[in-house]
Amino acid sequence: MKPMTRLEKGGIDYIIGYHTQENRPNQIKGPIPCNRKDAWLGKGYYFWAEEEFAHYWGTDMKSKNNYYDIYQSEIENTNILNASFDEDSYFFFKNAIEKARVFFLKNGEDPDLQKVHRFLRDKFWLKLKINGIIFDDLPMNPNGKNRVYSDILPMYYKKRIQIAIFNKNIISNFAPFKIKEQ
């Protein structure tokens, strides 16, 4: 397994991201935004930092017709909050979520995922010109899959790293990577 891939061009740091979609008769020309109510970081263009999890997402969520496609992009690492590997970014991210949660509770509302992320997008991320967030969540075994994320249970040391991009302009060189995977 290789680490999150980066490259530098013209003095700008880029992250290589993997975007998974269901297989289609025609390849897509750009990433498709996620609008799901249960999206971890709200509306955005979602990428995986590692190919391994792009495949898992394909088999678990994007294979209605038994096949999925993975596309690769270069994501400009400008104003991206890295809540997985940067201590300051992590605590800023965590505190922003706590502030949103408290705001809703004080107003007698349930701080559900969609409300919190809409609030953060409108009150924090857009105003601070944050283009995206790198975030990890706990690995899961959905739909009866039996993947090994750790041989040292309950220590899950493999991070499922997602990159949610809010500003499509920092995504470049979107291209097919693996097509018609099963």
C-alpha positions as CSV (number, residue, x, y, z in Angstrom):
1,M,0.0,0.0,0.0
2,K,1.4,3.3,-0.9
3,P,0.9,6.6,1.0
4,M,-1.2,9.5,-0.2
5,T,0.4,10.5,-3.5
6,R,1.5,14.0,-4.1
7,L,3.2,15.9,-6.9
8,E,4.5,19.4,-7.4
9,K,4.1,21.4,-10.5
10,G,5.1,25.0,-10.9
11,G,5.7,25.3,-7.2
12,I,2.2,24.1,-6.4
13,D,1.5,21.0,-4.3
14,Y,-1.1,18.6,-5.6
15,I,-2.7,15.5,-4.1
16,I,-3.7,12.6,-6.3
17,G,-7.4,11.7,-5.6
18,Y,-9.5,8.8,-6.8
19,H,-13.2,9.4,-7.7
20,T,-15.4,6.4,-7.9
21,Q,-18.6,6.2,-10.0
22,E,-20.9,3.5,-11.4
23,N,-19.8,2.3,-14.8
24,R,-21.6,4.2,-17.6
25,P,-21.7,3.7,-21.4
26,N,-19.7,7.0,-21.8
27,Q,-16.9,8.0,-19.5
28,I,-17.6,11.1,-17.4
29,K,-15.7,14.3,-18.2
30,G,-15.4,15.6,-14.6
31,P,-16.2,14.6,-11.0
32,I,-19.8,14.3,-10.0
33,P,-20.8,16.2,-6.9
34,C,-22.2,14.2,-4.0
35,N,-25.5,15.6,-2.8
36,R,-26.4,12.8,-0.5
37,K,-28.0,13.8,2.9
38,D,-25.6,11.5,4.7
39,A,-22.4,12.8,3.0
40,W,-19.8,13.0,5.8
41,L,-18.7,16.5,4.9
42,G,-21.8,17.8,3.1
43,K,-22.2,18.7,-0.6
44,G,-18.9,18.4,-2.5
45,Y,-16.7,16.4,-4.9
46,Y,-15.5,13.4,-3.1
47,F,-12.2,11.6,-3.7
48,W,-10.3,8.8,-1.9
49,A,-6.6,9.3,-1.0
50,E,-5.9,5.7,-1.7
51,E,-6.9,3.5,-4.6
52,E,-7.8,0.6,-2.2
53,F,-10.7,2.5,-0.7
54,A,-11.8,3.7,-4.1
55,H,-12.3,0.1,-5.0
56,Y,-14.1,-0.7,-1.8
57,W,-16.5,2.3,-2.5
58,G,-17.0,1.0,-6.0
59,T,-18.0,-2.5,-4.9
60,D,-20.1,-1.3,-1.9
61,M,-21.9,1.7,-3.3
62,K,-21.3,2.2,-7.0
63,S,-21.9,-1.1,-8.7
64,K,-25.6,-1.2,-9.5
65,N,-24.8,-2.6,-12.9
66,N,-22.1,-4.9,-11.4
67,Y,-19.3,-2.6,-12.6
68,Y,-17.8,0.7,-11.4
69,D,-15.2,3.1,-12.7
70,I,-12.4,5.0,-10.9
71,Y,-11.1,8.3,-12.1
72,Q,-7.9,10.0,-11.0
73,S,-7.4,13.8,-10.5
74,E,-4.8,16.2,-9.4
75,I,-6.2,18.3,-6.5
76,E,-4.4,21.6,-5.8
77,N,-3.5,21.5,-2.1
78,T,-4.4,25.1,-1.5
79,N,-6.6,26.1,1.4
80,I,-7.5,22.5,2.1
81,L,-8.1,21.7,5.8
82,N,-6.2,18.6,6.6
83,A,-8.1,17.2,9.6
84,S,-6.4,13.8,9.3
85,F,-2.7,14.7,9.6
86,D,-2.4,18.3,10.8
87,E,-2.9,18.9,14.5
88,D,-4.0,22.6,14.1
89,S,-6.4,21.7,11.2
90,Y,-7.9,18.8,13.2
91,F,-8.7,20.9,16.3
92,F,-10.0,23.8,14.1
93,F,-12.3,21.3,12.3
94,K,-13.4,19.6,15.6
95,N,-14.1,23.0,17.2
96,A,-16.1,24.2,14.2
97,I,-18.3,21.1,14.4
98,E,-18.7,21.6,18.2
99,K,-19.7,25.3,17.6
100,A,-22.3,24.2,15.0
101,R,-23.7,21.5,17.3
102,V,-24.0,23.9,20.2
103,F,-25.7,26.5,17.9
104,F,-28.4,24.1,17.0
105,L,-28.9,22.8,20.5
106,K,-29.3,26.3,21.8
107,N,-31.9,27.0,19.2
108,G,-33.8,23.8,20.1
109,E,-32.9,22.0,16.9
110,D,-31.4,18.6,16.3
111,P,-27.8,19.0,15.0
112,D,-28.1,16.4,12.3
113,L,-25.4,15.8,9.7
114,Q,-26.9,17.8,6.9
115,K,-27.8,20.8,9.0
116,V,-24.3,20.9,10.6
117,H,-22.5,20.7,7.2
118,R,-24.7,23.3,5.6
119,F,-24.1,25.6,8.6
120,L,-20.3,25.0,8.4
121,R,-20.3,25.6,4.7
122,D,-22.2,28.9,4.9
123,K,-20.7,30.3,8.2
124,F,-17.2,28.9,8.2
125,W,-15.7,27.2,5.1
126,L,-16.9,29.7,2.4
127,K,-16.1,32.7,4.5
128,L,-12.6,31.4,5.2
129,K,-12.1,30.3,1.6
130,I,-11.5,26.7,2.6
131,N,-11.5,24.7,-0.7
132,G,-11.9,21.3,0.8
133,I,-11.3,19.0,3.8
134,I,-9.2,15.9,4.2
135,F,-10.9,13.7,6.7
136,D,-10.7,10.1,7.8
137,D,-13.5,7.9,9.2
138,L,-13.6,4.5,10.8
139,P,-13.4,1.6,8.3
140,M,-16.5,-0.5,8.0
141,N,-17.5,-3.8,6.6
142,P,-20.8,-3.1,4.9
143,N,-23.1,-5.5,3.1
144,G,-21.6,-8.6,4.7
145,K,-18.0,-7.9,3.5
146,N,-15.2,-9.3,5.6
147,R,-12.3,-7.0,4.9
148,V,-9.3,-7.0,7.3
149,Y,-8.6,-3.4,8.3
150,S,-6.5,-4.5,11.2
151,D,-4.9,-7.7,12.5
152,I,-4.7,-6.0,16.0
153,L,-8.3,-5.6,17.0
154,P,-9.8,-3.3,18.2
155,M,-7.0,-1.1,16.9
156,Y,-8.0,0.1,13.5
157,Y,-4.8,1.7,12.2
158,K,-5.8,2.0,8.6
159,K,-7.4,5.4,7.9
160,R,-10.2,5.7,5.3
161,I,-9.1,9.1,4.0
162,Q,-11.6,11.1,2.0
163,I,-11.0,14.4,0.3
164,A,-14.1,16.5,0.0
165,I,-13.6,19.4,-2.4
166,F,-16.0,22.4,-2.3
167,N,-14.3,24.4,-5.0
168,K,-14.2,22.5,-8.3
169,N,-11.6,24.9,-9.7
170,I,-8.8,23.2,-7.8
171,I,-9.5,19.9,-9.5
172,S,-7.5,19.2,-12.7
173,N,-6.5,16.5,-15.1
174,F,-9.6,14.4,-14.3
175,A,-9.1,11.2,-16.3
176,P,-10.1,7.5,-16.3
177,F,-7.9,5.4,-14.1
178,K,-9.6,2.0,-13.9
179,I,-12.7,1.4,-16.0
180,K,-15.3,-1.4,-15.7
181,E,-14.0,-2.8,-12.4
182,Q,-16.0,-5.5,-10.6
